[in-house]
Amino acid sequence: MFDRSEKVKAKFISPNGRWFVTSGPVSPDPGQDDDPARRADEPGGGAQSDPDEFPGAGWRELPPSTQDWLTEEEWVAWLASVHDEEDPGLAPGEEPDPQDPPPPARKKRSPRPGQGSRAPAGVPRAVPSARRGPGEPGSARRVPGDSPGPAGAFAAGQTLDVAPGGGALHGLAGHVAGPGDRFAGASDDELTGIICAADRSEAAACALKHAAVAELIRRRPGPGCEPEGPARMPGSYDEFTEDELRDALAETRDGAARILGLAHDLEVKLPGTRAAFRAGVLRQSKVEIIARATANLDADEARAAEARVLDRAGRLTPGGLRAAIARAVIEVAPGKAVKRREDARRDARVQRWREDSGNAALMGRELPPAEVLAADQRITWWATQLKKAGLDGDTDQLRARAYLDILLNKDSRPAAPPAPPGAGQDSEDTGNRAPGSGAPRQPEDERGQPGDEPWDGTGEPADGGSQAPHPAGPHVPPAASVLPAGFAGRLHLTIPLATLLDLAERPGEIAGLGPVDPALARDLARAAAANPTTTWCLSVTDQHGHAIGHGCARPAPRGHAPPGGHAPPGDHDPPGRTGDGDPPRFTFTASGEHGPPGGYGAWRLSAGQPGQRDLLLALDPIALQTCDHRFEARGHDPGVKLRHLAQIRHATCVAPTCRRPAGNSDFEHNTPYEAGGRSCLCNGGPTCRHDHRLKQHPKWKVEQITPGTFRRTAPSGRQYTTEPTRYPI
């Protein structure tokens, strides 16, 4: 094989380090303890030689081979066929030590599946192991550092599961996809990790595109616009830059303008969002939510607003992020939030378009919030009447039908006769306010008939009976003459006490609408205070906005004076006003009574309305970390207070990404009552019907690890945690 008359020395670089092999004959007797690669005339030889030095003449360096000796199927089959390493035993001539314990008896092992044969082509074979791997049948338990499959690095907590998005991550995910993109050999956990990695890579690619668009802006500055700021961006771009981009991307002009605007804002105003976008933490849809919310802020204000949400933005749903960044914008610049709302009213409009299905859509935009709430309650009220009359359909279908009935002055109740001429039209009413509503005088086509029962906002007359008959007959189109006017006080408005008392400018929040600026929150609170049916609650929050205490207000007994002996604020005229023409002011003082044990005291709230009594509140604690079971119900069904406190602690369903309001969800026992679970805050929370069914599925697991924290485990073994609701603070 070798020419003994010529010695050729070769140097090989292996993936595991530098090593050397001579192509000449080996010494016939190098000695049992001698190393032929450490002779004086070879690399690393001699006392003073460097093992990593490149040898001299007669040696050459060869590149490592990139060709695998075995195919994937041959490699897996070989791994499946090898036997466990046996104890080599004693060396020849070696005697056993009498002090050694006897060797343990070995159990007879059954042959492994596939032992001695190759795996079929295209079928992955598991590496022999004494335990099931992550995601394999019968075990969802993850073993830290154990990555036996081709996609093991994508398992939860592994290197590629936490790696930032980018081309390299995308390439690795594409590699493990295998033939036909079937991800052979990947467990459920690893497959979920690949999905998340691909999502991060997609976001990083979108961020790279916008970075390139930003560079295009730098190269196409507008007339007289010099690069400025740390990003060296011009204030505007050339007039025809949009055309250049839309031709390249086959996009509309508006679409190209949106891409250019987002790229500019990321460079100039939102560096933190840009970094999260580039790392794949935020996908483009979430980046656009932040950019739209901060559009009216300057660079410093935008950075302050994004800093308040970036720590959790990647974990929030789009709706949750929209609410969080809107709240942050109001906190940073409340005056600009008010101005933006007022300016946008000039863009009020009604839009219609064709749906993809062939149906049509009708939508109002930039409408006054109070009137939208009133209209929404009217729609719900008439949908309730349609349901009572026997009209088929779910809640959404009935509300859509009610929406059109109100607009078109129709009556869709089954077997309803045609409306008499003029029914439901203008009626005389000389009062300035609707009965019992406190709402301002409304246009004549929106006022109620005299004699109509006051409405409490629940879809039912205030006394629980049926609606008063209309003079024109029992079947009348749902015009304003049969619908209650104004928005009622059964509205879930959350407002910081400091904002309510004019001590601070912090945002409020309306269930179903989201955060509102302080001025609007105060206006809505005063409007609701004018309605005597309005109910009031007060919550105490910690530094994170989690509710830790709560109390529901009750009217003070007549003649009940506040501490100090003077008359209650509601007994003097004008009540709670600082001067003529000023709106009523809320006051909040200690009641002088002892509050609940372990709670947050007893308080007195005055809305400053003439003739209305003060409200008393006793603030009970809400269990977040520990529970003393003070509100535990004796049976299966929770009491009114227990249910209410659970809904305050979690304002939406406790599922990680569900935003269904808690009031529309059930109180779900985490450990079933029949299995010994308590009906208590430490063993339940609001859960929608869908997530209730999911919790009962045998492949899913839901744990209440503390009274206020829920953890859900998917069939893949991945876990997701839900914290209590964060309220404005």
For each residue, the residues with C-beta under 8 A, 3 or more apart:
1:
2: 23 24 25
3: 6
4: 24 25
5:
6: 3
7: 22 23 24 58
8: 23 24 58
9: 20 22 23 24 55 58 59 60
10: 20 21 22 23 59 60 62
11: 18 20 21 43 54 55 59 60 61 62
12: 19 20 21 61 62 64
13: 18 19 61 62 63 64
14: 17 18 19 64
15: 64
16:
17: 14
18: 11 13 14 52
19: 12 13 14
20: 9 10 11 12 37 42 43 44 55 59
21: 10 11 12
22: 7 9 10 26 36 42
23: 2 7 8 9 10
24: 2 4 7 8 9
25: 2 4
26: 22 30 36
27: 30 36
28:
29:
30: 26 27 34 35 36
31: 34
32:
33:
34: 30 31 38
35: 30 38 39
36: 22 26 27 30 39 42
37: 20 42 43 44 45
38: 34 35 42 44 45
39: 35 36 42 45
40: 45 46
41: 45
42: 20 22 36 37 38 39 45 55
43: 11 20 37 49 51 53 54 55 59
44: 20 37 38 49 50 51 53
45: 37 38 39 40 41 42 49
46: 40 49
47:
48:
49: 43 44 45 46 53
50: 44 53
51: 43 44
52: 18
53: 43 44 49 50
54: 11 43 59 61
55: 9 11 20 42 43 58 59
56: 59
57:
58: 7 8 9 55
59: 9 10 11 20 43 54 55 56
60: 9 10 11
61: 11 12 13 54
62: 10 11 12 13
63: 13
64: 12 13 14 15
65:
66:
67:
68: 71 75
69:
70: 74 75 78
71: 68 74 75
72: 75 76
73: 76 77 118 119 120 121 122
74: 70 71 77 78 118
75: 68 70 71 72 78 79
76: 72 73 79 80 119 124 125 127
77: 73 74 80 81 114 117 118 119 125
78: 70 74 75 81 82
79: 75 76 82 125 127 128
80: 76 77 112 113 114 115 119 125 127 128
81: 77 78 114 115 116 117
82: 78 79
83: 86
84:
85:
86: 83
87: 103
88:
89:
90: 94 95 96
91: 94
92:
93:
94: 90 91
95: 90
96: 90 100
97: 100
98:
99:
100: 96 97
101:
102:
103: 87
104:
105:
106:
107:
108:
109:
110:
111: 115 116
112: 80 115 128
113: 80
114: 77 80 81 117 118 119 125
115: 80 81 111 112
116: 81 111
117: 77 81 114
118: 73 74 77 114
119: 73 76 77 80 114 123 124 125
120: 73 123
121: 73
122: 73 179 184
123: 119 120 184
124: 76 119 149 150 184 185
125: 76 77 79 80 114 119
126: 129 133 136 148
127: 76 79 80 133 148
128: 79 80 112
129: 126 132 133 148
130:
131: 139 143
132: 129 136 137 138 139
133: 126 127 129 136 139 143 146 148 149 187
134: 139 140 141 142 143 146 155 156 187 189 190 717
135: 139 140 155 187 188 189 190 716 717
136: 126 132 133 139 187
137: 132
138: 132
139: 131 132 133 134 135 136
140: 134 135 188 189 713 715 716 717
141: 134 717
142: 134 155 156 157 189 717
143: 131 133 134 146
144: 157
145:
146: 133 134 143 152
147: 152 153 155 158
148: 126 127 129 133 152
149: 124 133 152 185 186 187 190
150: 124 176 178 184 185 186
151: 154 155 176 183 185 186 187 190 191 193 194
152: 146 147 148 149 155 158 190
153: 147 158 159 160 161 172
154: 151 158 160 161 173 176 186 190 191 193 194 197
155: 134 135 142 147 151 152 158 161 187 189 190 193
156: 134 142 161 189 192 193 717 718
157: 142 144 161 162
158: 147 152 153 154 155 161 162 193
159: 153 162 163
160: 153 154 163 169 172 173 193 197
161: 153 154 155 156 157 158 193 196 197
162: 157 158 159
163: 159 160 169 197 200
164: 169 200 204 279 280
165: 169 170 197 199 200 201 202 203 204 205 278 279 280
166: 169 170 201 204 280
167: 170 171 201 204 205
168: 171 172
169: 160 163 164 165 166 172 173 197 200 201 204 280
170: 165 166 167 173 174 197 198 201 205
171: 167 168 174 175
172: 153 160 168 169 175 176 197
173: 154 160 169 170 176 177 194 197 198 201
174: 170 171 177
175: 171 172
176: 150 151 154 172 173 183 186 194
177: 173 174 181 182 183 194
178: 150 181 182 183 184 185
179: 122 182 184
180:
181: 177 178
182: 177 178 179
183: 151 176 177 178 186 191 194
184: 122 123 124 150 178 179
185: 124 149 150 151 178
186: 149 150 151 154 176 183 190 191 194
187: 133 134 135 136 149 151 155 190 191 716
188: 135 140 191 192 715 716 717
189: 134 135 140 142 155 156 192 193 716 717 718
190: 134 135 149 151 152 154 155 186 187 193 194
191: 151 154 183 186 187 188 194 195 716
192: 156 188 189 195 196 714 716 718
193: 151 154 155 156 158 160 161 189 190 196 197
194: 151 154 173 176 177 183 186 190 191 197 198
195: 191 192 198 199
196: 161 192 193 199 200
197: 154 160 161 163 165 169 170 172 173 193 194 200 201
198: 170 173 194 195 201 202
199: 165 195 196 202 203 280 283
200: 163 164 165 169 196 197 203 204 279 280 281
201: 165 166 167 169 170 173 197 198 204 205 280
202: 165 198 199 205 206 280 283
203: 165 199 200 206 207 277 280 281 282 283 284
204: 164 165 166 167 169 200 201 207 208 277 278 279 280
205: 165 167 170 201 202 208 209
206: 202 203 209 210 277 283 284
207: 203 204 210 211 274 277 278 280
208: 204 205 211 212 278
209: 205 206 212 213
210: 206 207 213 214 259 262 263 266 277
211: 207 208 214 215 263 278
212: 208 209 215 216
213: 209 210 216 217 245 259 260 263
214: 210 211 217 218 231 233 263 264 266 267
215: 211 212 218 219
216: 212 213 219 220 237 241 244 245
217: 213 214 220 221 233 234 237 241 260 263 264
218: 214 215 221 227 232 233 234
219: 215 216
220: 216 217 237 238 241 244
221: 217 218 225 226 227 234 236 237 238
222: 225 234 235 236 237 238 239
223: 238
224:
225: 221 222 234 235 236 237
226: 221 234
227: 218 221 232 233 234
228: 232 233 234 235
229: 232 233 268 299
230:
231: 214 267 268 271
232: 218 227 228 229
233: 214 217 218 227 228 229 264 267 268
234: 217 218 221 222 225 226 227 228 237
235: 222 225 228
236: 221 222 225
237: 216 217 220 221 222 225 234 241 260 264
238: 220 221 222 223 241
239: 222
240: 243 244
241: 216 217 220 237 238 244 245 260
242: 245 246 253 256 257 260
243: 240 246 247 253 256
244: 216 220 240 241 247 248
245: 213 216 241 242 248 249 251 256 259 260
246: 242 243 249 250 251 252 253 255 256
247: 243 244 250
248: 244 245
249: 245 246 255 256 259
250: 246 247
251: 245 246 255 256 259
252: 246 255 256
253: 242 243 246 256 257
254: 257 258
255: 246 249 251 252 258 259
256: 242 243 245 246 249 251 252 253 259 260
257: 242 253 254 260 261
258: 254 255 261 262
259: 210 213 245 249 251 255 256 262 263
260: 213 217 237 241 242 245 256 257 263 264
261: 257 258 264 265 291
262: 210 258 259 265 266 287 288 291
263: 210 211 213 214 217 259 260 266 267
264: 214 217 233 237 260 261 267 268
265: 261 262 268 269 270 291 294 295 302
266: 210 214 262 263 269 270 271 273 274 277 287 291
267: 214 231 233 263 264 271 274
268: 229 231 233 264 265 299
269: 265 266 294 297 298 299 302 303
270: 265 266 273 274 290 291 294 302 303 306
271: 231 266 267 274 275 303
272: 275 276 303 306 307 310
273: 266 270 276 277 282 287 290 291 306 310
274: 207 266 267 270 271 277 278
275: 271 272 278 279
276: 272 273 279 281 282 287 310 313 314
277: 203 204 206 207 210 266 273 274 280 281 282 284 287
278: 165 204 207 208 211 274 275
279: 164 165 200 204 275 276
280: 164 165 166 169 199 200 201 202 203 204 207 277 283
281: 200 203 276 277 313 314
282: 203 273 276 277 286 287 290 313 314
283: 199 202 203 206 280 286 287
284: 203 206 277 287 288
285: 288 289 318
286: 282 283 289 290 313 314 316 318 321
287: 262 266 273 276 277 282 283 284 290 291
288: 262 284 285 291 292
289: 285 286 292 293 318 321 322 325
290: 270 273 282 286 287 293 294 306 309 313 321 325
291: 261 262 265 266 270 273 287 288 294 295
292: 288 289 295
293: 289 290 305 322 325 326 328 329
294: 265 269 270 290 291 297 301 302 305 306 325 329
295: 265 291 292
296: 333 336 339 340
297: 269 294 301 302 305 329 332 333 336
298: 269 301 302
299: 229 268 269 302 303
300: 303 304
301: 294 297 298 304 305 332 333 336
302: 265 269 270 294 297 298 299 305 306
303: 269 270 271 272 299 300 306 307
304: 300 301 307 308 332
305: 293 294 297 301 302 308 309 325 328 329 331 332 333
306: 270 272 273 290 294 302 303 309 310 325 328
307: 272 303 304 310
308: 304 305 324 325 328 331 332
309: 290 305 306 312 313 316 321 324 325 328
310: 272 273 276 306 307 313
311:
312: 309 315 316 324
313: 276 281 282 286 290 309 310 316 321 324 325
314: 276 281 282 286
315: 312
316: 286 309 312 313 320 321 324
317: 320 321 657 659
318: 285 286 289 321 322
319: 322 323 659
320: 316 317 323 324 659
321: 286 289 290 309 313 316 317 318 324 325
322: 289 293 318 319 325 326 514
323: 319 320 326 327 509 514 515
324: 308 309 312 313 316 320 321 327 328 726
325: 289 290 293 294 305 306 308 309 313 321 322 328 329
326: 293 322 323 329 330 507 514 515
327: 323 324 330 331 507 509 515 728
328: 293 305 306 308 309 324 325 331 332
329: 293 294 297 305 325 326 332 333 336 337
330: 326 327 333 334 337 506 507 515 516 517 518
331: 305 308 327 328 334 506 507
332: 297 301 304 305 308 328 329
333: 296 297 301 305 329 330 336 337
334: 330 331 337 338 505 506 507 517 518 519
335: 338 339
336: 296 297 301 329 333 339 340
337: 329 330 333 334 340 341 507 517
338: 334 335 341 342 517 518 519 520
339: 296 335 336 342 343
340: 296 336 337 343 344
341: 337 338 344 345 517 520
342: 338 339 345
343: 339 340 346
344: 340 341 347 366
345: 341 342 348 366 368
346: 343
347: 344 365 366
348: 345 364 365 366 367
349: 364 365 366
350: 362 363 364 365
351: 361 362 363 364 365
352: 360 361 362 363
353: 360 361
354: 358 359 360 361
355: 358 359 360 361
356:
357:
358: 354 355
359: 354 355
360: 352 353 354 355
361: 351 352 353 354 355
362: 350 351 352
363: 350 351 352
364: 348 349 350 351 367 372
365: 347 348 349 350 351
366: 344 345 347 348 349
367: 348 364 371 372
368: 345 371 372
369: 372 373 510 513 516 520 524
370: 373 374 487 523 524 527
371: 367 368 374 375
372: 364 367 368 369 375 376 513
373: 369 370 376 377 487 491 510 513
374: 370 371 377 378 439 485 486 487
375: 371 372 378 379
376: 372 373 379 380 512
377: 373 374 380 381 457 484 487 488
378: 374 375 381 382 406 478 483 484
379: 375 376 382 383 399 402 403 406
380: 376 377 383 384 399 402 459
381: 377 378 384 385 455 459 483 484
382: 378 379 385 386 402 405 406 478 483
383: 379 380 386 387 395 398 399 401 402
384: 380 381 387 388 459 460
385: 381 382 388 389 413 467 478
386: 382 383 389 391 393 398 401 402 405 412 413
387: 383 384 390 391 393 398
388: 384 385
389: 385 386 413 414 416
390: 387 413 414
391: 386 387 398 401 412 413 414
392:
393: 386 387 397 398 401
394: 397 398
395: 383 398 399
396: 399 400
397: 393 394 400 401
398: 383 386 387 391 393 394 395 401 402
399: 379 380 383 395 396 402 403
400: 396 397 403 404
401: 383 386 391 393 397 398 404 405 412
402: 379 380 382 383 386 398 399 405 406 412 478
403: 379 399 400 406 407
404: 400 401 407 408 410
405: 382 386 401 402 408 409 410 411 412 477 478
406: 378 379 382 402 403 409 478 479 483
407: 403 404
408: 404 405
409: 405 406 419 424 477 478 479
410: 404 405 477 478
411: 405 416 419 475 476 477 478
412: 386 391 401 402 405 416
413: 385 386 389 390 391 416 475
414: 389 390 391
415:
416: 389 411 412 413 475
417: 473 475
418:
419: 409 411 423 424 472 475 476 477
420: 423 472 473
421:
422: 425 472
423: 419 420 470 472 473 476 477 479 481
424: 409 419 470 472 476 477 478 479 480 481 482
425: 422 445 479 481
426: 444 445
427: 444 447 449 450 481
428:
429: 444 447 448 449 450
430:
431: 434 435 441
432: 440 441
433: 437 438 439 440 441
434: 431 437 439 442 447 448 484 485 486
435: 431 448 452 454
436: 454 455 462 531 532 533
437: 433 434 454 455 484 485 486 488 530 531
438: 433 486 527 528 529 530 531 532
439: 374 433 434 442 485 486 487 527 530 531
440: 432 433 486
441: 431 432 433 447
442: 434 439 446 447 480 485 486
443: 446 447
444: 426 427 429 447
445: 425 426 479 480
446: 442 443 480 485
447: 427 429 434 441 442 443 444 480 481 485
448: 429 434 435 452 480 481 482 483 484 485
449: 427 429 452 470 471 481 482
450: 427 429
451: 468
452: 435 448 449 467 468 482 484
453: 461 462 463 465 467 468
454: 435 436 437 461 462 484 533
455: 381 436 437 460 461 462 484 488
456: 460 461 462 488 489 490 533
457: 377 487 488 489 490 491 533
458: 490
459: 380 381 384
460: 384 455 456 464
461: 453 454 455 456 464 465 466 467 468
462: 436 453 454 455 456 533
463: 453
464: 460 461
465: 453 461
466: 461
467: 385 452 453 461 482
468: 451 452 453 461
469: 473 474
470: 423 424 449 473 474 476 481 482
471: 449
472: 419 420 422 423 424 476
473: 417 420 423 469 470 476
474: 469 470
475: 411 413 416 417 419
476: 411 419 423 424 470 472 473 479 481 482
477: 405 409 410 411 419 423 424 482
478: 378 382 385 402 405 406 409 410 411 424 482 483
479: 406 409 423 424 425 445 476 482 483
480: 424 442 445 446 447 448 483 485
481: 423 424 425 427 447 448 449 470 476
482: 424 448 449 452 467 470 476 477 478 479
483: 378 381 382 406 448 478 479 480
484: 377 378 381 434 437 448 452 454 455 488
485: 374 434 437 439 442 446 447 448 480
486: 374 434 437 438 439 440 442 531
487: 370 373 374 377 439 457 491 527
488: 377 437 455 456 457 484 491 531 533 534
489: 456 457 528 529 531 533 534 535
490: 456 457 458 533 534 535
491: 373 457 487 488 510 511 524 528
492: 510 511 512 663
493: 508 509 510 511 521 524 525 528
494: 508 509 510 511 539 727 728
495: 499 500 508 509 521 522 525 728
496: 499 500 504 506 507 508 728 729
497: 500 501 538 588
498: 501 503 504 506
499: 495 496 502 503 504 505 506 507 508 518 521 522
500: 495 496 497 521 522 525 586 588
501: 497 498 585 586 587 588
502: 499 522 585
503: 498 499
504: 496 498 499 518
505: 334 499 518
506: 330 331 334 496 498 499 518 728 729
507: 326 327 330 331 334 337 496 499 515 516 517 518 521 728
508: 493 494 495 496 499 515 516 517 518 520 521 524 525 728
509: 323 327 493 494 495 513 514 515 516 727 728
510: 369 373 491 492 493 494 513 514 516 524
511: 491 492 493 494 651 661 663
512: 376 492 661
513: 369 372 373 509 510 516
514: 322 323 326 509 510
515: 323 326 327 330 507 508 509 728
516: 330 369 507 508 509 510 513 520 521 524
517: 330 334 337 338 341 507 508 520 521
518: 330 334 338 499 504 505 506 507 508 521 522
519: 334 338 522 523
520: 338 341 369 508 516 517 523 524
521: 493 495 499 500 507 508 516 517 518 524 525
522: 495 499 500 502 518 519 525 526
523: 370 519 520 526 527
524: 369 370 491 493 508 510 516 520 521 527 528
525: 493 495 500 508 521 522 528 529 586
526: 522 523 529 530 583 584 607
527: 370 438 439 487 523 524 530 531
528: 438 489 491 493 524 525 531 534
529: 438 489 525 526 534 584 586 607 608 609 612
530: 437 438 439 526 527 609
531: 436 437 438 439 486 488 489 527 528 534
532: 436 438 612
533: 436 454 456 457 462 488 489 490
534: 488 489 490 528 529 531
535: 489 490 552 553
536: 552 553 605 607 615 617
537: 550 551 552 553 648
538: 497 550 551 553 603 605 617 619
539: 494 547 549 550 648 727
540: 547 548 549 550 600 619
541: 544 545 546 547 548 727 729
542: 545 546 548
543: 729
544: 541 726 729
545: 541 542 725 726 727 728 729
546: 541 542 624 649 708 723 724 725 726 727
547: 539 540 541 550 622 648 649 724 725 727
548: 540 541 542 600 621 622 624
549: 539 540 599 600 619 620 621 622
550: 537 538 539 540 547 619 620 622 644 645 648
551: 537 538 599 600 603 617 618 619 620
552: 535 536 537 617 644
553: 535 536 537 538 605 615 616 617
554: 615 616 617
555: 613 614 615 616
556: 560 568 604 613 614 615 616
557: 560
558: 613
559:
560: 556 557 568 613 614
561: 564 565 566 567 568
562: 566 568 569 589 591 592 604 614
563: 589 590 591 592
564: 561
565: 561
566: 561 562
567: 561 571 572
568: 556 560 561 562 571 606 613 614
569: 562 572 575 576 587 606 608 614
570: 575 606 608 609 610 611 612 613 614
571: 567 568 575
572: 567 569 575
573: 610
574: 577 610
575: 569 570 571 572 584 606 608 609 610 612
576: 569 584 585 586 587 606 607 608 609
577: 574 580 582 583 584 585 608
578: 582 585
579: 582
580: 577
581:
582: 577 578 579 585
583: 526 577
584: 526 529 575 576 577 607 608 609
585: 501 502 576 577 578 582 608
586: 500 501 525 529 576 605 606 607 608
587: 501 569 576 604 605 606 608
588: 497 500 501 603 604 605 606
589: 562 563 603 604
590: 563 601 602 603 604
591: 562 563 602 603 604 616 617
592: 562 563 602
593: 602 616 618
594: 602
595: 599 600 601 602 618 619
596: 599 618 619 620 621
597:
598: 621 628
599: 549 551 595 596 618 619 620 621
600: 540 548 549 551 595 619 621
601: 590 595 618 619
602: 590 591 592 593 594 595 616 617 618 619
603: 538 551 588 589 590 591 616 617 618 619
604: 556 562 587 588 589 590 591 614 615 616 617
605: 536 538 553 586 587 588 614 615 616 617
606: 568 569 570 575 576 586 587 588 614 615
607: 526 529 536 576 584 586 612 615
608: 529 569 570 575 576 577 584 585 586 587
609: 529 530 570 575 576 584 612
610: 570 573 574 575
611: 570
612: 529 532 570 575 607 609
613: 555 556 558 560 568 570
614: 555 556 560 562 568 569 570 604 605 606
615: 536 553 554 555 556 604 605 606 607
616: 553 554 555 556 591 593 602 603 604 605
617: 536 538 551 552 553 554 591 602 603 604 605
618: 551 593 595 596 599 601 602 603
619: 538 540 549 550 551 595 596 599 600 601 602 603
620: 549 550 551 596 599 630 631 645
621: 548 549 596 598 599 600
622: 547 548 549 550 645 648 649 681 708
623: 626 627 628 649 681 682 707 708
624: 546 548 649 706 707 708 709 724
625: 706 707 708
626: 623 706 707
627: 623 680 681 682 707
628: 598 623
629: 632 678 680 682
630: 620
631: 620 639 641 642 645 680 681
632: 629 642 678 679 680
633: 636 637 638 639 642 679 680
634: 679
635: 679
636: 633 669 673 679
637: 633 667 679
638: 633 642 643 646 667 679 684
639: 631 633 642 643
640: 643 644
641: 631 644 645
642: 631 632 633 638 639 645 646 667 679 680 681
643: 638 639 640 646 647 667
644: 550 552 640 641 647 648
645: 550 620 622 631 641 642 648 649 681
646: 638 642 643 649 650 662 667 681 684 685 686
647: 643 644 650 651 662 663 686
648: 537 539 547 550 622 644 645 651
649: 546 547 622 623 624 645 646 681 685 708 724 725
650: 646 647 653 654 662 685 686 708 722 724 725
651: 511 647 648 661 662 725 727
652: 658 659 660 661 662 665 686 725
653: 650 658 659 660 662 665 686 687 688 691
654: 650 658 668 685 686 687 691 710 722
655: 658 687 688 691 694 712 722
656: 712 720 721 722
657: 317
658: 652 653 654 655 688 690 691
659: 317 319 320 652 653
660: 652 653 664 665 688
661: 511 512 651 652 664 665
662: 646 647 650 651 652 653 665 686
663: 492 511 647
664: 660 661 688
665: 652 653 660 661 662 668 686 687 688 689
666: 686 687 688 689 692
667: 637 638 642 643 646 684 685 686 687
668: 654 665 684 685 686 687 692 695
669: 636 672 673 677 678 679 683 684
670: 677 683 684 685 702 703 704 710
671: 675 676 677 678 683
672: 669 675 677
673: 636 669 676 677 678 679
674:
675: 671 672
676: 671 673
677: 669 670 671 672 673 683 684
678: 629 632 669 671 673 682 683
679: 632 633 634 635 636 637 638 642 669 673 683 684
680: 627 629 631 632 633 642 683 684
681: 622 623 627 631 642 645 646 649 684 707
682: 623 627 629 678 704 707
683: 669 670 671 677 678 679 680 704
684: 638 646 667 668 669 670 677 679 680 681 704
685: 646 649 650 654 667 668 670 704 710
686: 646 647 650 652 653 654 662 665 666 667 668
687: 653 654 655 665 666 667 668 691 692 695
688: 653 655 658 660 664 665 666 691 692
689: 665 666 692 693
690: 658 693 694
691: 653 654 655 658 687 688 694 695
692: 666 668 687 688 689 695 696
693: 689 690 696 697
694: 655 690 691 697 700
695: 668 687 691 692 700 702
696: 692 693
697: 693 694 700
698:
699: 715
700: 694 695 697 712 713 714 715
701: 712 713
702: 670 695 710 711 712 713
703: 670 710 711 712 713
704: 670 682 683 684 685 707 709 710 711
705: 709 710 711
706: 624 625 626 709
707: 623 624 625 626 627 681 682 704
708: 546 622 623 624 625 649 650 723 724
709: 624 704 705 706 721 722 723 724
710: 654 670 685 702 703 704 705 721 722
711: 702 703 704 705 719 720 721 722
712: 655 656 700 701 702 703 719 720 721 722
713: 140 700 701 702 703 717 718 719
714: 192 700 717 718 719 720
715: 140 188 699 700
716: 135 140 187 188 189 191 192
717: 134 135 140 141 142 156 188 189 713 714
718: 156 189 192 713 714
719: 711 712 713 714
720: 656 711 712 714
721: 656 709 710 711 712
722: 650 654 655 656 709 710 711 712
723: 546 708 709 726
724: 546 547 624 649 650 708 709
725: 545 546 547 649 650 651 652
726: 324 544 545 546 723
727: 494 509 539 541 545 546 547 651
728: 327 494 495 496 506 507 508 509 515 545
729: 496 506 541 543 544 545
